[in-house]
């Protein structure tokens, strides 16, 4: 019974999608290890903070968007819509996940604790942005892009401007593939009065902008590699990441939107993990 419940909650918050941002945060922690030793305790609290923040944000999104999700054929089977998970249970999930995030931040130091509530506010704010701006994809990118900064501060207790390059890479990476994902809902968003770049600009221009964002992702990662004096192995794997992003954008076209699920999850999960491997191997072998 409890296994079924865990599976249902996992479907609600798409826990598997943690694979997109967590490797970026862990990469930041590894880079910070050059300056301040990364302990197993700190690593554990970083992972718990990521899990708490993401679960809180996704739970809140499902809670406030359930009216729209019920009308959208693609999302009508979500547990938040079908009644598998009640409104009260979703509220409790958001509360407990937020508490886990704040507790984890407190265990990571005073600065992390001070930044935890503003971070949650940004994450929650995103859920309302589709109601009034087509730039919601960029807001999502900014919110998730805070993860590497948080991981760096968790290890070092301070901020280094170089880590902002990794945050910029994550921001543009997330925003770019969120635009791809939104292409599935262009007709519904238009009819429901929701805002997105595909519904505002059309599929062709939105896909082109997504491609441009992912070019910026690669450039930001390259700049980060130079700033942290990473070696040839990192840049070789970055070339592979660039190739995967190119494949993603070759897969998804206005007349081939059925490729979005594969491009969204499978390609992007490989990209994220490959980035972590690139940083880890380069630091370990240098």
N, C-alpha and C positions, 0 to 999 in steps of 0.2 A: 504493500500500500504506500509506504513512504517513498519507495523507489519511483512509483508512478507520480507521486506528488512532486518529487524533485525534477522529474522529467517535464512535468507541466510547467513548473516555474522556470526551468531552463528554456522551454519554448517561449515563455512570456518575455523574458529579458534577452533572448538570443545569446546565452552565455558563451556559446562557441565563438561569437564575434569578438570576444576579448582578445583573440589572437591578432587582431589588427593593430591595436595600440600598445599592448603589453610589451612586445619586443622592442619598441622604441623606448619605453621607459627603462627597460632592463639595459638597453644599449647606453642610455644616459648614465645609469648607475655604474656600468663598467668603465666608462670614460672618466667618471668622477673618482673611481678607485685609484687612478693615477695620482690624484691629489690627496685623497683621504681614504684609508683602508675601508673596504666594504665588508662588513661582517655579515654572518648568516642571519643574525637577529634583524639587522637593518633591511636585508633583502626580503625577509619574511614579511616585515611590516609594509614594505613597498608593495609587495604582491597583494596583501590584504587591503591596503588602501585603494589600489586599482580595482580590485573586485568590488569593494564597497561603493566606490564612486560610480562605477559603471552600472551596478545593479540598482543603485538609487536613481540614477538618471534614466535608465530604461524603464524602471517601474513607474516613475513619475510620468514619463512619456506615454506609456500605455494607459495610465490612469486618466490623464487629461485629454487624450486623443480617442478614447473609446467610442465616442459618438461618430466621429469620422470613420474610424476603423470598421464600425458596423455597416456603414454604407458602401464601403469599398470592397468589391468582390475579392480582391487579392488578400485583404486583411480580415475578412469577416470570420475566419475560422480561428482567430487568435483567442487564447484562453480568457483574455480580458473582455472579449465580446460574447463568447459562448456561455459565460457564467461558470466555467471550470474554476476560475479564481474570482472571488468576490471583490467588490470595491473596498471593503474593509480589509481584506487580506492584502490587496495591493498597497493600500495605505500603510499597513504594518510593515510590509516589505520595504517600502521607501524609508520609513522611520528607522528600522533596524539597520538597513544598509548605510544610511547616512550616519548613524551612530558608530558603525564599524569604521567608516571612513574617518570621522573626526577622532575616534580613539586611536586609530593607526597613525594619523597625523600627529597627535599628541605624543605618541611613543617615538616619533621621528624627530622631535625637537620643537622648540618654541615657535620658530618661524613657520614651520609646516602647520602647526596648530593655528596660528594667526591667519594663515592663508586658506585654511580648509573651508570656512564658511563662505567667503567670497567665491571660491572655486565651485562649491555646490550651487550657489546662486546662478553662476554662469551656466552650469549644466542644466539646471531647471529652466532657466530663461529660454534656452534653445527650443524647448517643446512648444512654446507659443509663437515662435518667429514665423512659421509658415502661414500664420493667420494675417500677417501684415507685410512681409517682405520676401522677395524672391532671393534675397541674399542669405536665406536660412542655411544654405549649404556651407557658407563661409563661417557663419556663427558656430555651426557644429564643428567645423575644422578647428576654429580657435579654441573651443571648449576642450576638445580632446587633445589638441596640440599643447595644452598646459602640462600634460603628463611627463614629458622629458624634463621640463623645468622643475616639477615637483620631485622627481627622482633624484635630480642633481642636488637640489637643496637638502633632500633627506640624507644624502651621504656626506655632503660637505658643510651644511649649515649656512651656506651663502650662495649667491648667484654669480655665474660667470657668463659673460655675454656670448661666448662661443656656443653655449648649449642652445641658445635661441635659434641657431641655424638648424639644429635637429628638430626643434619645435616647429619652425617654419616648414620643414620638410613634411612633418606629420600633418600639419594644418592643411597644406595644399594637397597632400595625398588623400586625406579623408574627404575634403571638400570635393575633390575631383571624382572620386568614385561614388560619393553620395549623389552627385549630379547624374551619373550613369544610372544609379538605382532609381532615381526619381523619374527617369524616362518611362518606366513601367506604368506610372500613375498620371501621365500627362492629361488624359481625358478626364479622369476623375477629379484631379486637382482643379481643372478648369471649371467643371460643373459645380464643384463644391465651394468655389471661391477661395481655394487655398493657393498659396504662392510658391512657385518654384521656377528655376531658370528654364527647364524644358517647356513649361506651360507659358512662360513669358516670351521666350525667344524662339521657340520651336526646337525640334529635335536636332537639326543639323547644327545650328549655332551653339546650342547647349553642349553637344558632344565635342565641338571644336574647342570650347572654353574648358571643358574637362581635360582635353588633351594638353592645352596650354598650362593648366595647373600642374599636371604631372610632369611636364618639362621643368617647371619651377621646382618640383619635388627633387628631381635628379640634380639640378643645379645647386639646390640647398644642401643636399647630401655631399656633393662634391666639395662645396665650400667648407662644410663641416670637417670632411676628411683632411683638407688642407690646414684648417685652423688647429686641428688636434694632431697634425703631423702623422697621419695614418699612412701606411705603406701601400705598395703595389697590390698586395692581396686584396685589401679593401676596395681599391679602385677596379680591380678585375671583377670582383663580385658585384660592384655597382654597375658595371657594364652589363652584367647578366640581368640585374634588376631593371635596367633601362629597356632591355630587350623584352622582358616580361610585360612591362607596362605598354610597350609598343604592340605586343600581341593582343593585350586586353583591348586596346582601342581599334585594332583591326577586326576583332571578333564582334564588337558591338557597333552596329550601324542603324540608321533609321528604319531600315527594312529587315533588321535582324535583332530585334529586341529580346527574342527568346534566349539569346546567348548571355543575357545579363546575369542570371543566377550563377552560372559557371564563372564568368569574369569577376563577379562581385566577390564571391567567397573563395573559390579555389585559387585563382590567380593572385588575389590580394593577400591571402594568408601566406602563400609562398613568398611573396615580396617581403612581407613583414619579418618572417622567420629568417629569410636570407640576409636581411639587413643585420639582424642580431648576430648571425653566424659570421658575417663579414667583420663586424666590430670585434667580436670575441676572438676569432682566429688571428686577426691582425695584431691585437694587443698581446695575445698569448705568444705568438711567434716572433714578435719584434724584439 
